[in-house]
Amino acid sequence: MKRKALLSSGLLVVLALAATPAHAQIDPGTVNENHYKVYELLPPVPPLTTGPFGLRDQFGFTDHETAMLEKFGIPAEKHLQDATGEVFPILDPFRHYTWWEFDFTEPFVRRVDVLDQFGGHSWRLRTSRYLLAPAGKNQADVPEGNHYKCYEADDAPIVNIAVGLVDQVDSVGVFVLHGEYFCNPADKTVGGVTYSMVDSTAHLTCYRVENTTPYDVTDVAVDQFGNRPIVLQQNTYLCVPAVKETVVGTESTTWGRIKSLYQR
């Protein structure tokens, strides 16, 4: 279930000054992934589509006939807006992600214990919704990186903190609201060729953000499906590096073992 942001600009300022992370934030260097500032794309006519392809992740294999390009993730530097002022740098400035939405319903509910830079939480996952493909921006080559299969979460953490984001577009403060997507690394098969996951331990958790800055930026995205012009619009998500333990039942939890990975 989607939760809409109803925060006024004044309330955002108050909350930004008062908010501090509920959990110590881990160094993103422990997970070989960037933070990503995710933009909605201006819908072209006709839509930018691709397919067919197959995805195999830690939950199994699925086939997809077609998918539509909807979002684009740009690597971002994250600044904490608290007493620490901690900065989480970009690890790979060339690795971006195209977000391909596919129409597919998987009849399951899974709960996973997740540790990311907003703390440790149990996420309840529903159907898969997106393929994230490593992509370049205004360049000829596709950078190396995981493909990700992203699942909708209807029980994910509410964080409500302000952070600063610096990417290739701008430097801006955003308010991080709540988790919406959990992304597993995946093998992608297309045209008889399989692109294996680069790092099976690296995951992404994607949070809805409030960012009122308008954007209208034209770029060219290149991934393993080809080259496509894109127009960046509203910034709606922030994805952060994450680690996951094995899948657990919808009510039980095994958070204790994953927590021990990042004791400070």
Sequence and secondary structure as in RCSB ss.txt:
>XXXX:A:sequence
MKRKALLSSGLLVVLALAATPAHAQIDPGTVNENHYKVYELLPPVPPLTTGPFGLRDQFGFTDHETAMLEKFGIP
AEKHLQDATGEVFPILDPFRHYTWWEFDFTEPFVRRVDVLDQFGGHSWRLRTSRYLLAPAGKNQADVPEGNHYKC
YEADDAPIVNIAVGLVDQVDSVGVFVLHGEYFCNPADKTVGGVTYSMVDSTAHLTCYRVENTTPYDVTDVAVDQF
GNRPIVLQQNTYLCVPAVKETVVGTESTTWGRIKSLYQR
>XXXX:A:secstr
        HHHHHHHHHH   SS    GGGTT  EEEEEEE   SS  EE  EEEEETTEEEEES EEEEEEEEE
EEEEE SSS  EE  S TT EEEEEEE       EEEEEEETTEEEEEEEEEEEEEEEEEEESSSS     EEEE
EEEEE  EEEEEEEEE SS EEEEEEEEEEEEEEEEEEEETTEEE  S TT EEEEEEEE      EEEEEEETT
EEEEEEEEEEEEEEEEEEE   B SS   HHHHHGGG  
